[in-house]
Amino acid sequence: MDTPLSVLDLVMVNVDGSPRQSMQNSLDLAKHAERLGYKRYWLAEHHNTKGIASTATSVLIGFIAAGTSTIRVGSGGVMLPNHSPLVIAEQFGTLESLYPGRIDLGVGRAPGTDMVTAMALRRNLNGLEEDFPNGVIELQNYFDNPKPETQVKATPGEGLKVPIWLLGSSTFSAQLAAMLGLPFAFASHFAPSYLDAAIRIYRDRFQPSETLKEPYVITAVNIIAADTDKEALRLFTSLQLRALEMIRGIHGPLQPPVNRFDTICIKPEKYAVDQRLKYSFVGGPATVKKDMKSFLGKTQVDEIMAVSHIYDHKARLRSYEILSSL
């Protein structure tokens, strides 16, 4: 496969682990991905979730960028309504100044948490999602070239042209990315239903911009690769257990794999898990390659961002190694 490959990391915390260990594992994975030729390493903002340690996303981006040298590092994404656009511009302007030419700013409009936590983050929930397009434009203006009439400037940030990506799990951000001429990343690893419609809308309505002349689509998918199909399917049960817990309203740490997932849940729950994890490519090298080629032939996406929630760190490293060799 000649499609560029990247990594999306939520810095998952194992049931017997700690946030510190997960962060160290993330750095180790980023170094591994860099050696293997992966293009980007993105981290996702989440809050009030015991099993996810990527809350301070910009801080972790700096940590990963400092420990690597060539791979692009960014957010997949920062949930813009949780923050002032100026603060994000200053943070990512700082990151771009420290690690020039390596920083991506992916932004989304969801809170990345429940509404009670969103209120604690924002202090006011009025109209923030609805104002997302204006927030994106404000961000663009902060990174634009200096203008004498501009009263509020991002320092650092002004003139740095940090690449902005729009993230989505529905068609809203696809339409906005097309209108603004920005690259688009779709979260099909947990929200597969709108993938085809979002890609079609984005490509059909895309307006070339100074930033981007042709549409560019990343899609995030779950990839669990191992040396055999049997071992990959066993590793996959950790992700299935996490999806089941989320369906049940539980947000705990990542659980170790089990021998039989279907004995743990009832049929409607299994169906819901299967629907949520529709775009999961699980198996040995031949199986993953066959399924990925079919997916790429169908979607024609420009880049794959692999999400691999694997309990054992060495097995996760091996999964990315197998994927890079296909």
Secondary structure, 3 states (H helix, E strand, C coil): CCCCEEEEECCECECCCCHHHHHHHHHHHHHHHHHHCCCEEEECCCCCCCCECCCCHHHHHHHHHHCCCCCEEEEEEEEHHHCCHHHHHHHHHHHHHHCCCCEEEEEECCCCCCHHHHHHHHCCCCCCCCCHHHHHHHHHHHHCCCCCCCCCCCCCCCCCCCCEEEEECCCHHHHHHHHHCCCEEECCCCCHHHHHHHHHHHHHHCCCCCCCCCCCEEEEEEEEECCCHHHHHHHHHHHHHHHHHHHCCCCCCECCCCCCHHHCCCHHHHHHHHHHCCCEEEECHHHHHHHHHHHHHHHCCCEEEEECCCCCHHHHHHHHHHHHHC
